[in-house]
Amino acid sequence: MNSIRKRSSFWPLALRVSWACSIFLAANSASAAELNCAEKFPATSKTIKLGMSTALSGPNQYLGLSMSQGVQARIDEANCTDVWRRQGIRFELIVLDDNYDPAVAARNTQTLIDEHQVVAIVGNVGTPTAEKSWRIANEKRVVFYGAYTGANLLRLSPPAPFVFNYRPSYDQEMEAVVADIVARGIPIKSIGLFLQNDSFGNAGLASLRKALQNICGECQEDIFQMRYERNSLKTGAAVQEFIAAEIKPRAVILAGSLEPSAEFIRFAQRLSPATRFYCLSFISPTALQSKLSEGDFQLSSSQVVPELSAASDTSAAGPQANEVFREGYLETQLLLEAVAAIDGTVTGESLRASLARLELQLPGNPGDQQMMNNVWLAQLYNHEQAGVAASVK
């Protein structure tokens, strides 16, 4: 594709977004000398350990690598900052590979807490892995923070004490997607859902049903579903479902991983050129753009992290151009703000209390332990085409 064209957006929570962007821009202005700080810490330095279990291998490794690089980049900057060095404090990120496997993620989480004694598990990638990991952290009284998922299993009411989300929920993303579909005059009965056959896909299905319930009541019970298996490219059954449909869906929402989603889009678009495709933010537009370099797709992606302009991004060709990297970077900045506000020893309990106080100071729903709420759509094109304005809180 030649471009990712954004819709013009109204920002109901502009304060939070501009605050996050200003932090990112300020941090990226650091000199090379600061980023490559070689000054040794004194022998009495206190190390604050953060743990991450994520996909460093397998079909979703681009997510895990981007998230871990974003978190590490902000930690490296912190470790070269005078305010932390004067206190003799340094941060360490310990990353273990789970290959997007829930059982491995659970074991890694246990190891990070018991053996490495981390004060927080950060940047978990994926709903199925989070489903197994968050309870372990919560029971051990260790913060589970900034998971790369919008699933409601991390958004209980009242919230689990040690679980804090950075990104908006899939409910909020799906509201934006459905609003766009309705605005285009596409009938609700013409919506299809391509989904991963696990808790991630089911979270997308539940969010779609919730969004439709507010529009047409019982219509949400009859959603056309096309499933594939996690960590596979076995999309044949889903494609056959699409082929067998008497009336092809005019809009397909994808709650899946990058490779199978891209493969499904390529097949389905050939069969039904008029179909529009909508991806949840689990797939970054940058990554999907590289997979769909040929063809003429009508494709949108819900987004939760602001894109920096090429003019303001100091490394537009580097990892900062990746939405997942930026999310890891920005959520770590917030975590560091919470650590800085702690008077005394940094523990899972003191970090939990500090994050709770910080969340109350941010725009949104006080006490929900979610830091961000903005959702908008990015239009992805492989040819020059105008976009239409839309934004949903």
Backbone torsions as a table, in degrees:
resi	resn	phi	psi	omega
1	MET	NA	149.1	-178.1
2	ASN	-90.4	-20.1	-175.7
3	SER	-160.0	155.9	166.4
4	ILE	-114.1	114.2	-176.4
5	ARG	-105.2	124.7	-178.6
6	LYS	-90.9	150.3	170.4
7	ARG	-77.6	147.6	171.6
8	SER	-66.2	143.7	-168.4
9	SER	-130.3	143.0	168.0
10	PHE	-95.4	130.3	-173.4
11	TRP	-108.2	96.7	178.5
12	PRO	-67.8	-21.8	178.5
13	LEU	-120.9	48.5	-173.7
14	ALA	-61.2	-31.6	-178.3
15	LEU	-58.1	-46.3	-177.6
16	ARG	-66.3	-42.2	-177.4
17	VAL	-67.6	-45.5	-178.5
18	SER	-65.9	-33.6	177.5
19	TRP	-63.8	-44.3	180.0
20	ALA	-65.6	-43.5	-179.5
21	CYS	-64.3	-40.0	-178.3
22	SER	-65.2	-36.5	176.3
23	ILE	-62.0	-46.7	-176.9
24	PHE	-63.2	-43.5	-178.7
25	LEU	-67.4	-40.1	-179.9
26	ALA	-64.3	-43.2	-178.9
27	ALA	-66.0	-36.2	-178.0
28	ASN	-74.3	-8.8	177.8
29	SER	-86.1	-1.2	179.7
30	ALA	-60.4	146.4	-178.0
31	SER	-75.5	162.5	178.3
32	ALA	-61.0	-34.2	179.8
33	ALA	-63.4	-41.1	179.6
34	GLU	-67.0	-41.0	-177.4
35	LEU	-71.3	-22.5	179.3
36	ASN	-110.8	39.2	-177.3
37	CYS	-55.2	124.7	-178.6
38	ALA	-108.4	-2.7	-177.6
39	GLU	-64.8	130.2	-177.5
40	LYS	-79.5	148.8	176.5
41	PHE	-81.5	149.7	177.5
42	PRO	-63.2	159.9	-176.4
43	ALA	-61.2	-23.4	-177.9
44	THR	-89.8	10.7	-177.9
45	SER	-57.1	143.0	174.2
46	LYS	-99.3	128.2	-179.9
47	THR	-101.6	124.3	175.5
48	ILE	-99.5	115.4	-174.1
49	LYS	-97.1	131.1	173.8
50	LEU	-115.4	141.7	-178.4
51	GLY	-115.6	148.9	177.2
52	MET	-142.1	126.6	167.9
53	SER	-109.3	122.0	-174.2
54	THR	-154.4	174.1	-178.3
55	ALA	-85.9	101.1	174.5
56	LEU	-98.2	-5.0	177.2
57	SER	-141.3	169.1	179.5
58	GLY	87.0	-177.1	-173.1
59	PRO	-67.3	-16.7	179.7
60	ASN	-108.3	19.8	-175.8
61	GLN	-64.9	-27.6	179.3
62	TYR	-61.1	-32.1	177.8
63	LEU	-70.9	-49.4	-178.4
64	GLY	-63.9	-41.4	179.4
65	LEU	-65.7	-43.7	-179.8
66	SER	-64.8	-43.7	179.0
67	MET	-62.8	-47.8	-177.7
68	SER	-65.0	-36.7	178.0
69	GLN	-67.1	-39.0	178.3
70	GLY	-64.9	-45.0	177.8
71	VAL	-63.4	-45.0	-178.2
72	GLN	-64.2	-37.6	180.0
73	ALA	-59.7	-43.5	-179.9
74	ARG	-71.1	-34.8	177.0
75	ILE	-65.4	-42.4	178.5
76	ASP	-59.4	-40.8	178.1
77	GLU	-64.7	-42.9	179.9
78	ALA	-61.2	-39.7	-177.9
79	ASN	-69.2	-11.8	176.9
80	CYS	-107.7	12.9	-177.0
81	THR	-98.1	134.0	-175.9
82	ASP	-57.6	-37.1	-175.4
83	VAL	-60.8	-36.1	178.0
84	TRP	-81.9	-36.8	-178.4
85	ARG	-66.3	-35.4	178.5
86	ARG	-63.6	-29.7	179.3
87	GLN	-88.2	-2.1	-178.4
88	GLY	68.1	30.7	-177.6
89	ILE	-111.7	134.3	172.3
90	ARG	-132.8	157.3	-178.9
91	PHE	-110.6	145.2	177.8
92	GLU	-132.7	130.5	176.5
93	LEU	-105.9	123.8	178.2
94	ILE	-109.6	116.8	-174.5
95	VAL	-113.6	128.3	176.4
96	LEU	-118.4	141.6	-178.0
97	ASP	-83.8	128.7	175.5
98	ASP	-115.4	-2.6	177.4
99	ASN	55.8	26.5	-179.4
100	TYR	60.8	32.7	-179.8
101	ASP	-108.9	118.3	-175.3
102	PRO	-58.1	-40.7	-178.9
103	ALA	-65.3	-41.1	178.5
104	VAL	-67.2	-39.8	178.6
105	ALA	-60.4	-39.8	179.0
106	ALA	-64.1	-44.1	178.7
107	ARG	-65.0	-41.7	178.6
108	ASN	-61.5	-41.5	179.7
109	THR	-62.1	-42.9	177.7
110	GLN	-61.6	-44.0	180.0
111	THR	-63.4	-44.8	-179.1
112	LEU	-61.4	-36.7	-178.2
113	ILE	-79.7	-48.4	-173.2
114	ASP	-78.1	-42.4	-174.8
115	GLU	-93.0	-41.0	-177.1
116	HIS	-94.6	-12.9	175.4
117	GLN	55.3	51.3	177.1
118	VAL	-75.2	153.7	177.7
119	VAL	-92.9	-13.1	-180.0
120	ALA	-155.3	145.6	168.0
121	ILE	-99.9	122.0	-173.1
122	VAL	-122.3	150.4	167.0
123	GLY	63.0	28.7	173.5
124	ASN	-54.9	137.2	178.9
125	VAL	-105.4	114.6	171.0
126	GLY	112.0	146.9	178.0
127	THR	-70.4	-48.4	-177.6
128	PRO	-62.4	-33.6	177.7
129	THR	-74.6	-39.7	177.7
130	ALA	-63.5	-36.3	-178.9
131	GLU	-57.8	-35.2	-179.7
132	LYS	-88.1	-25.4	-170.2
133	SER	-93.0	-35.6	-171.1
134	TRP	-64.6	-35.2	-179.5
135	ARG	-65.9	-37.0	178.3
136	ILE	-62.1	-49.2	179.4
137	ALA	-61.9	-44.9	-178.1
138	ASN	-61.8	-43.0	179.7
139	GLU	-67.2	-31.6	179.1
140	LYS	-85.4	0.9	180.0
141	ARG	61.2	42.5	175.7
142	VAL	-117.1	135.8	-176.9
143	VAL	-64.8	133.8	173.3
144	PHE	-111.7	106.4	-164.4
145	TYR	-128.0	139.3	167.2
146	GLY	65.8	36.2	178.1
147	ALA	-65.2	143.7	-179.1
148	TYR	-86.5	71.2	177.3
149	THR	-162.4	148.7	177.0
150	GLY	-107.8	16.1	-174.7
151	ALA	-67.1	145.9	-178.7
152	ASN	-72.5	-12.2	178.2
153	LEU	-65.3	-17.2	173.4
154	LEU	-101.2	5.6	-175.8
155	ARG	-128.5	64.5	-178.5
156	LEU	-80.2	164.8	176.8
157	SER	-130.4	109.1	-0.5
158	PRO	-71.9	161.6	-177.4
159	PRO	-64.1	150.8	170.1
160	ALA	-62.0	135.4	-170.0
161	PRO	-54.0	-38.7	-172.9
162	PHE	-104.4	9.4	-179.6
163	VAL	-102.1	122.3	178.3
164	PHE	-128.5	127.9	178.9
165	ASN	-100.3	142.1	174.1
166	TYR	-93.6	-46.6	-173.0
167	ARG	-88.0	159.6	174.7
168	PRO	-65.1	169.7	-176.7
169	SER	-85.4	164.1	173.5
170	TYR	-66.0	-27.8	174.1
171	ASP	-57.9	-44.7	-179.3
172	GLN	-68.9	-39.0	176.8
173	GLU	-64.3	-43.0	-177.1
174	MET	-67.3	-32.4	175.4
175	GLU	-59.4	-42.4	179.4
176	ALA	-64.6	-42.4	-179.0
177	VAL	-65.1	-49.7	-177.9
178	VAL	-64.1	-38.4	178.2
179	ALA	-59.8	-39.7	179.4
180	ASP	-68.8	-41.1	179.0
181	ILE	-60.9	-46.6	-179.9
182	VAL	-64.1	-41.5	-179.5
183	ALA	-62.7	-27.5	178.5
184	ARG	-84.2	-0.7	177.7
185	GLY	77.7	17.5	178.5
186	ILE	-80.6	126.4	-179.0
187	PRO	-62.3	143.2	179.3
188	ILE	-56.7	-38.1	-178.2
189	LYS	-69.1	-8.8	179.1
190	SER	-96.5	11.0	179.6
191	ILE	-91.2	131.6	172.8
192	GLY	-117.2	159.5	-179.4
193	LEU	-130.3	117.7	172.3
194	PHE	-95.2	120.4	-171.6
195	LEU	-140.9	150.2	174.4
196	GLN	-72.4	136.0	-172.9
197	ASN	-84.0	65.8	178.8
198	ASP	-161.7	-162.0	-176.0
199	SER	-65.6	-28.5	176.5
200	PHE	-66.4	-53.3	179.0
201	GLY	-60.0	-40.3	179.4
202	ASN	-66.7	-32.1	175.7
203	ALA	-66.0	-39.9	176.4
204	GLY	-63.8	-41.3	178.2
205	LEU	-62.4	-45.2	179.9
206	ALA	-62.4	-39.6	179.6
207	SER	-67.9	-38.2	177.6
208	LEU	-65.4	-43.7	178.5
209	ARG	-61.2	-39.5	179.3
210	LYS	-64.7	-42.4	179.5
211	ALA	-65.1	-40.1	-179.7
212	LEU	-73.1	-30.8	179.4
213	GLN	-57.9	-35.7	-179.7
214	ASN	-74.4	-11.8	-176.4
215	ILE	-107.9	-44.7	-170.4
216	CYS	-139.8	16.9	173.4
217	GLY	61.2	-114.2	-171.0
218	GLU	-69.1	-11.7	-179.7
219	CYS	-61.4	-23.5	-178.1
220	GLN	-70.2	-11.3	179.9
221	GLU	-82.1	-11.6	-170.5
222	ASP	-119.7	48.9	-176.5
223	ILE	-84.6	132.8	177.6
224	PHE	-74.3	116.4	-174.1
225	GLN	-114.0	139.9	176.2
226	MET	-132.2	116.1	-170.6
227	ARG	-111.9	154.6	170.6
228	TYR	-139.7	163.9	-175.9
229	GLU	-88.8	141.4	-179.8
230	ARG	-57.2	146.3	178.2
231	ASN	58.8	33.3	178.4
232	SER	-143.1	165.9	172.8
233	LEU	-110.0	23.4	-177.5
234	LYS	-80.8	76.5	-178.7
235	THR	-98.9	3.6	-175.8
236	GLY	-56.8	-43.7	-178.9
237	ALA	-64.0	-39.4	179.2
238	ALA	-65.9	-41.7	178.6
239	VAL	-63.9	-40.6	178.1
240	GLN	-62.4	-37.8	175.8
241	GLU	-61.4	-42.2	179.5
242	PHE	-64.0	-43.6	-179.8
243	ILE	-62.9	-41.3	-175.3
244	ALA	-73.9	-15.6	-178.5
245	ALA	-61.7	125.3	-178.5
246	GLU	-61.5	-40.4	175.1
247	ILE	-119.4	118.1	-177.2
248	LYS	-66.7	136.9	176.9
249	PRO	-57.7	135.9	177.1
250	ARG	-84.5	-16.7	174.9
251	ALA	-140.7	129.3	176.3
252	VAL	-120.0	124.7	176.8
253	ILE	-98.8	133.6	-176.0
254	LEU	-110.7	117.4	173.5
255	ALA	-112.9	73.4	-174.8
256	GLY	-150.5	-177.9	180.0
257	SER	-85.8	171.4	-172.2
258	LEU	-59.5	-59.9	-171.7
259	GLU	-61.8	-52.5	179.2
260	PRO	-64.3	-34.1	178.4
261	SER	-65.7	-44.5	178.7
262	ALA	-62.6	-41.5	179.7
263	GLU	-63.9	-42.8	179.4
264	PHE	-63.8	-43.1	179.9
265	ILE	-59.5	-44.0	-179.1
266	ARG	-59.7	-45.4	-179.9
267	PHE	-68.5	-48.6	-174.5
268	ALA	-65.7	-35.1	-178.6
269	GLN	-66.1	-35.6	177.9
270	ARG	-65.7	-36.0	-178.8
271	LEU	-77.3	-31.6	-176.1
272	SER	-143.0	81.8	-175.6
273	PRO	-58.3	-23.5	-176.6
274	ALA	-83.4	-9.1	-176.8
275	THR	-70.9	136.1	174.6
276	ARG	-96.8	144.2	-179.0
277	PHE	-118.3	140.0	179.5
278	TYR	-129.2	125.8	179.2
279	CYS	-109.1	142.8	169.2
280	LEU	-74.8	163.7	-171.4
281	SER	-70.1	-8.9	175.6
282	PHE	-54.1	-31.2	172.9
283	ILE	-96.5	118.4	178.8
284	SER	-76.0	141.7	176.8
285	PRO	-55.8	-36.4	179.9
286	THR	-59.6	-45.2	-178.8
287	ALA	-70.4	-43.3	-178.5
288	LEU	-66.6	-36.1	178.3
289	GLN	-56.8	-41.2	-177.7
290	SER	-70.5	-24.3	-179.0
291	LYS	-84.7	-24.9	-176.9
292	LEU	-113.2	58.7	-175.4
293	SER	-78.7	-14.0	179.5
294	GLU	-128.7	148.9	-179.1
295	GLY	112.4	176.1	-176.2
296	ASP	-127.2	87.4	-171.3
297	PHE	-103.3	141.4	169.8
298	GLN	-99.2	99.0	-167.5
299	LEU	-137.0	132.6	176.2
300	SER	-127.5	153.6	177.1
301	SER	-134.1	129.1	173.5
302	SER	-70.7	142.9	-176.0
303	GLN	-132.2	152.1	-177.4
304	VAL	-129.8	-9.6	-179.9
305	VAL	-121.2	125.7	-176.5
306	PRO	-58.8	143.6	174.5
307	GLU	-90.9	133.7	177.1
308	LEU	-84.6	145.9	178.2
309	SER	-71.3	154.6	179.0
310	ALA	-58.8	-30.7	-178.0
311	ALA	-70.1	-32.9	-175.8
312	SER	-96.5	-16.7	-179.4
313	ASP	-81.2	118.2	-175.7
314	THR	-74.0	-12.3	179.2
315	SER	-143.7	63.0	-172.5
316	ALA	-62.7	-26.4	-178.8
317	ALA	-89.3	-6.4	-177.3
318	GLY	-95.5	-162.7	-175.8
319	PRO	-64.4	-20.3	178.0
320	GLN	-62.7	-19.4	178.5
321	ALA	-73.7	-9.1	-178.1
322	ASN	-94.4	128.5	-177.4
323	GLU	-61.7	-34.5	-177.4
324	VAL	-69.5	-42.0	175.1
325	PHE	-56.8	-49.2	-178.5
326	ARG	-60.9	-38.3	179.5
327	GLU	-64.1	-44.0	177.7
328	GLY	-61.5	-41.2	179.8
329	TYR	-63.1	-50.8	-174.9
330	LEU	-68.8	-38.7	179.8
331	GLU	-68.4	-31.0	176.9
332	THR	-69.4	-35.6	175.6
333	GLN	-58.4	-44.4	178.1
334	LEU	-63.2	-40.0	179.2
335	LEU	-62.3	-40.7	178.2
336	LEU	-65.1	-35.6	175.3
337	GLU	-60.2	-41.1	179.1
338	ALA	-66.8	-40.4	178.3
339	VAL	-63.5	-42.0	-178.6
340	ALA	-62.1	-26.9	-177.7
341	ALA	-85.2	-2.6	-178.5
342	ILE	-82.4	127.1	177.6
343	ASP	-101.3	96.8	-177.8
344	GLY	125.5	-157.3	-176.4
345	THR	-71.3	138.0	177.3
346	VAL	-87.3	112.2	177.7
347	THR	-128.4	173.4	175.3
348	GLY	-57.4	-39.5	-178.1
349	GLU	-70.6	-45.1	-179.1
350	SER	-68.9	-33.5	176.9
351	LEU	-69.2	-39.7	176.2
352	ARG	-57.7	-48.2	-178.1
353	ALA	-64.1	-39.0	-179.2
354	SER	-69.7	-40.5	176.8
355	LEU	-63.4	-38.2	179.1
356	ALA	-63.3	-41.0	178.0
357	ARG	-66.6	-40.8	-179.9
358	LEU	-64.2	-42.7	-179.2
359	GLU	-60.9	-35.2	179.8
360	LEU	-66.8	-21.4	-179.5
361	GLN	-86.5	-10.1	-176.1
362	LEU	-96.0	152.5	175.5
363	PRO	-62.2	152.7	179.4
364	GLY	132.4	-146.8	-179.4
365	ASN	-104.3	102.9	-175.1
366	PRO	-55.3	132.2	174.7
367	GLY	89.4	-1.0	-179.7
368	ASP	-85.5	-5.3	177.9
369	GLN	59.2	33.9	173.1
370	GLN	-124.2	128.5	-170.0
371	MET	-86.7	-29.6	-175.6
372	MET	-123.3	151.2	-178.9
373	ASN	-137.2	-5.9	-177.4
374	ASN	-77.4	134.7	175.5
375	VAL	-135.2	137.7	174.5
376	TRP	-149.6	172.5	-178.4
377	LEU	-106.3	136.6	170.3
378	ALA	-104.7	130.3	176.7
379	GLN	-90.9	125.5	179.4
380	LEU	-105.7	125.0	179.8
381	TYR	-131.1	153.3	168.5
382	ASN	-109.5	18.6	174.8
383	HIS	-153.8	163.1	-179.6
384	GLU	-70.3	125.8	-178.7
385	GLN	-157.3	145.0	-177.9
386	ALA	-80.2	149.4	176.1
387	GLY	-101.6	170.5	179.9
388	VAL	-121.1	139.1	-173.6
389	ALA	-71.6	140.1	173.5
390	ALA	-168.7	144.8	174.8
391	SER	-157.6	144.4	-179.4
392	VAL	-132.4	136.5	176.0
393	LYS	-78.8	NA	NA
